[in-house]
């Protein structure tokens, strides 16, 4: 049965999922940018990411079950370290972790149209991986800007 469904899912990915991903990313990215001056980056970061992730996960379709979320204190800041095995990591963290966090991302992502600008407006942290001193300075500055309840997220693979 799986053999028969695999080609159909490939068609579904291109005809349904890819347009949903593209349109929802553009929509929620734009919404986040517009929300920053109205509600602040924390509100915009949390809600636009949460709804975007759940819309895309619904369209995939993927089901997520979180165990242990009751141990997270929403008023505390955490350092979140995650393996970046697929793009579902991003969906899961945004859509189901249910805490505010800032990504630590390579500075090259700042050049991506729309996404780079939105991440900048949402106060995510860009790191120059080729310059160790600049990377450490960026992290120290980020540490000073973290408030109670805002966490920081790393994908440590690669450099």
HUZICOR-V73532 format. One record per residue. N is the residue number from 1. RES is the residue in one letter. PHI is phi as a letter, one per 20 degrees, with the letter a starting at -180 (* if undefined). PSI is psi as a letter, one per 40 degrees, with the letter a starting at -180 (999 if undefined). OMEGA is omega in whole degrees, 0 to 359 (999 if undefined). Layout:
# HUZICOR-V73532
n: {N | N}
res: {RES | RES}
phi: {PHI | PHI}
psi: {PSI | PSI}
omega: {OMEGA | OMEGA}
This chain:
# HUZICOR-V73532
n: {1 | 2 | 3 | 4 | 5 | 6 | 7 | 8 | 9 | 10 | 11 | 12 | 13 | 14 | 15 | 16 | 17 | 18 | 19 | 20 | 21 | 22 | 23 | 24 | 25 | 26 | 27 | 28 | 29 | 30 | 31 | 32 | 33 | 34 | 35 | 36 | 37 | 38 | 39 | 40 | 41 | 42 | 43 | 44 | 45 | 46 | 47 | 48 | 49 | 50 | 51 | 52 | 53 | 54 | 55 | 56 | 57 | 58 | 59 | 60 | 61 | 62 | 63 | 64 | 65 | 66 | 67 | 68 | 69 | 70 | 71 | 72 | 73 | 74 | 75 | 76 | 77 | 78 | 79 | 80 | 81 | 82 | 83 | 84 | 85 | 86 | 87 | 88 | 89 | 90 | 91 | 92 | 93 | 94 | 95 | 96 | 97 | 98 | 99 | 100 | 101 | 102 | 103 | 104 | 105 | 106 | 107 | 108 | 109 | 110 | 111 | 112 | 113 | 114 | 115 | 116 | 117 | 118 | 119 | 120 | 121 | 122 | 123 | 124 | 125 | 126 | 127 | 128 | 129 | 130 | 131 | 132 | 133 | 134 | 135 | 136 | 137 | 138 | 139 | 140 | 141 | 142 | 143 | 144 | 145 | 146 | 147 | 148 | 149 | 150 | 151 | 152 | 153 | 154 | 155 | 156 | 157 | 158 | 159}
res: {X | X | X | X | X | X | X | X | X | X | X | X | X | X | X | X | X | X | X | X | X | X | X | X | X | X | X | X | X | X | X | X | X | X | X | X | X | X | X | X | X | X | X | X | X | X | X | X | X | X | X | X | X | X | X | X | X | X | X | X | X | X | X | X | X | X | X | X | X | X | X | X | X | X | X | X | X | X | X | X | X | X | X | X | X | X | X | X | X | X | X | X | X | X | X | X | X | X | X | X | X | X | X | X | X | X | X | X | X | X | X | X | X | X | X | X | X | X | X | X | X | X | X | X | X | X | X | X | X | X | X | X | X | X | X | X | X | X | X | X | X | X | X | X | X | X | X | X | X | X | X | X | X | X | X | X | X | X | X}
phi: {* | g | g | f | e | g | f | f | f | f | f | g | g | f | e | d | f | g | f | f | f | f | f | f | f | f | f | f | f | f | g | f | f | f | f | g | f | e | c | n | f | f | f | f | f | f | f | f | f | f | f | g | f | f | f | f | f | f | f | f | e | c | d | c | c | d | d | n | f | f | e | e | e | f | e | d | e | c | d | d | c | c | f | d | e | a | f | f | g | f | f | f | f | f | e | c | f | m | c | e | b | d | f | d | c | f | f | f | f | f | e | f | g | m | f | f | f | f | f | f | f | e | m | f | d | d | d | e | f | e | c | g | f | f | f | f | f | f | f | f | f | f | f | f | e | f | d | g | n | d | d | c | c | c | d | f | f | m | e}
psi: {d | d | d | d | d | d | d | d | d | d | d | d | d | d | d | d | d | d | d | d | d | d | d | d | d | d | d | d | d | d | d | d | d | d | d | d | d | d | e | i | d | d | d | d | d | d | d | d | d | d | d | d | d | d | d | d | d | d | e | d | h | i | h | h | h | h | h | e | d | e | e | h | h | e | e | i | i | i | h | h | h | i | h | g | d | i | e | d | d | d | d | d | d | d | d | e | d | f | i | h | i | h | i | h | i | i | d | d | e | d | e | h | h | d | d | d | d | d | d | d | d | e | f | i | h | h | h | g | e | e | g | d | d | d | d | d | d | d | d | d | d | d | d | d | e | h | i | h | e | h | i | h | h | i | h | e | i | b | 999}
omega: {180 | 179 | 181 | 184 | 183 | 178 | 178 | 178 | 176 | 177 | 178 | 180 | 183 | 185 | 184 | 188 | 181 | 176 | 178 | 179 | 181 | 183 | 182 | 178 | 178 | 181 | 184 | 173 | 177 | 178 | 179 | 180 | 180 | 182 | 184 | 181 | 182 | 186 | 180 | 183 | 182 | 179 | 182 | 181 | 185 | 188 | 179 | 178 | 182 | 183 | 178 | 183 | 181 | 177 | 182 | 179 | 178 | 182 | 187 | 343 | 176 | 178 | 182 | 175 | 181 | 178 | 174 | 181 | 180 | 179 | 181 | 176 | 184 | 180 | 180 | 174 | 181 | 167 | 182 | 178 | 184 | 171 | 181 | 184 | 179 | 178 | 176 | 175 | 181 | 179 | 182 | 181 | 179 | 189 | 188 | 178 | 175 | 169 | 178 | 177 | 174 | 177 | 165 | 185 | 180 | 186 | 180 | 180 | 178 | 182 | 181 | 180 | 177 | 184 | 179 | 180 | 179 | 180 | 177 | 181 | 181 | 176 | 172 | 190 | 180 | 184 | 173 | 185 | 180 | 183 | 186 | 181 | 179 | 179 | 179 | 178 | 178 | 180 | 178 | 177 | 179 | 180 | 180 | 184 | 179 | 178 | 181 | 179 | 175 | 183 | 181 | 186 | 176 | 163 | 190 | 182 | 181 | 181 | 999}
